[in-house]
């Protein structure tokens, strides 16, 4: 008779909308790192006019390579610490005639060298800074 009562109690609790929880016990939430880590040193190695193979060697394989836009590569990075996004970066690499044309996104061009925003000259590297949520 006891096993029957136990099974009935389990079934009744399983049908409840909310299971009782202990206030001191919380689930562990691990840190999640997704996407491509692109550092400042990696961006500094990239120059306009480089081939796709050279850019892939410097920055790594892009996270998104759209079949309909073969001249655009997207590098996306997201770091989530205990369900809170602490770091987010987005870099878009644009090619023209299979040569690097420009880099867009979280790239801050070197102002002293006279590089226009969203682009770069062949002899001047672009620099990137991480985007922190809430700080712009």
Phi and psi in degrees as a GROMACS rama.xvg file:
@    title "Ramachandran Plot"
@    xaxis  label "Phi"
@    yaxis  label "Psi"
@TYPE xy
-62.317  -44.341  UNK-2
-60.5681  -33.6748  UNK-3
-66.3923  -43.1791  UNK-4
-63.0056  -40.4499  UNK-5
-63.1419  -44.6592  UNK-6
-64.3346  -41.4817  UNK-7
-63.9887  -42.3179  UNK-8
-62.6414  -40.967  UNK-9
-62.3301  -45.7185  UNK-10
-64.705  -38.7097  UNK-11
-65.7158  -43.7147  UNK-12
-67.6871  -34.2826  UNK-13
-67.1819  -27.1563  UNK-14
-82.8569  -8.64874  UNK-15
-69.7719  146.13  UNK-16
-70.8893  -37.7639  UNK-17
-130.416  124.296  UNK-18
-81.8238  143.831  UNK-19
-66.196  140.008  UNK-20
-124.764  157.695  UNK-21
-89.9919  132.579  UNK-22
-66.6001  -26.6341  UNK-23
-85.1473  -11.4071  UNK-24
-103.879  118.327  UNK-25
-125.054  150.344  UNK-26
-71.7792  150.504  UNK-27
-77.3366  131.465  UNK-28
-116.401  111.86  UNK-29
-83.1345  159.203  UNK-30
-75.0912  138.204  UNK-31
-122.972  126.986  UNK-32
-117.07  120.999  UNK-33
-127.764  144.436  UNK-34
96.7676  -159.207  UNK-35
-99.063  128.631  UNK-36
-86.6429  113.102  UNK-37
-116.227  113.765  UNK-38
-93.4978  169.876  UNK-39
-61.8365  -39.2388  UNK-40
-61.9911  -38.1715  UNK-41
-66.5688  -42.7144  UNK-42
-64.3725  -37.7053  UNK-43
-64.1373  -22.7871  UNK-44
-81.4737  -14.6796  UNK-45
-88.7777  133.556  UNK-46
-129.72  150.127  UNK-47
-62.3132  142.056  UNK-48
95.5169  -7.01569  UNK-49
-71.1427  152.773  UNK-50
-78.4168  168.593  UNK-51
-62.618  -37.5405  UNK-52
-65.6941  -38.7853  UNK-53
-67.7375  -40.0384  UNK-54
-67.0306  -40.9839  UNK-55
-63.6908  -36.2545  UNK-56
-66.7133  -39.4499  UNK-57
-77.3133  -40.9179  UNK-58
-105.6  -14.8126  UNK-59
93.7002  176.43  UNK-60
-71.3145  130.378  UNK-61
-67.914  152.121  UNK-62
-70.5417  -38.9859  UNK-63
-124.74  122.429  UNK-64
-124.461  99.1556  UNK-65
-73.3891  129.992  UNK-66
-65.9386  -30.9315  UNK-67
-84.4222  -16.6715  UNK-68
-130.069  77.0647  UNK-69
-68.3477  -15.4822  UNK-70
-96.1355  17.7308  UNK-71
-133.03  126.855  UNK-72
-119.634  138.288  UNK-73
-114.857  127.105  UNK-74
-110.841  115.67  UNK-75
-121.54  137.104  UNK-76
-134.61  135.196  UNK-77
-139.683  129.389  UNK-78
-121.314  121.448  UNK-79
-118.962  121.515  UNK-80
-113.3  111.535  UNK-81
51.8964  53.7213  UNK-82
68.0402  12.8232  UNK-83
-120.288  122.467  UNK-84
-72.6222  116.347  UNK-85
-101.824  -21.758  UNK-86
-149.327  136.309  UNK-87
-143.079  129.555  UNK-88
-133.668  147.31  UNK-89
-143.774  123.829  UNK-90
-129.682  130.569  UNK-91
-115.382  126.436  UNK-92
-107.257  123.645  UNK-93
-110.579  129.829  UNK-94
-109.135  151.47  UNK-95
-136.926  121.645  UNK-96
56.9057  42.344  UNK-97
60.6785  22.4996  UNK-98
-124.947  146.838  UNK-99
-64.5258  124.696  UNK-100
-98.5749  -51.4802  UNK-101
-161.452  166.169  UNK-102
-122.456  133.227  UNK-103
-123.849  170.796  UNK-104
106.338  -132.093  UNK-105
-82.2739  51.0732  UNK-106
-116.359  127.042  UNK-107
-107.815  111.436  UNK-108
-67.9906  155.444  UNK-109
-71.9697  108.904  UNK-110
-70.626  -32.0587  UNK-111
-66.5494  -26.7545  UNK-112
-89.2742  -4.51694  UNK-113
77.5545  34.7192  UNK-114
-86.8522  134.638  UNK-115
-76.12  153.005  UNK-116
-63.5132  134.498  UNK-117
83.2584  0.402802  UNK-118
-142.417  -178.699  UNK-119
-155.568  156.651  UNK-120
-92.1514  159.126  UNK-121
-62.0448  -30.0584  UNK-122
-96.6677  0.265125  UNK-123
-123.995  123.964  UNK-124
-76.6337  151.852  UNK-125
-91.3241  157.537  UNK-126
-122.419  151.395  UNK-127
-124.045  146.863  UNK-128
-126.986  143.235  UNK-129
-71.054  146.178  UNK-130
-95.1618  122.658  UNK-131
-100.716  132.892  UNK-132
-59.6596  135.63  UNK-133
86.2935  -9.41998  UNK-134
-120.888  110.926  UNK-135
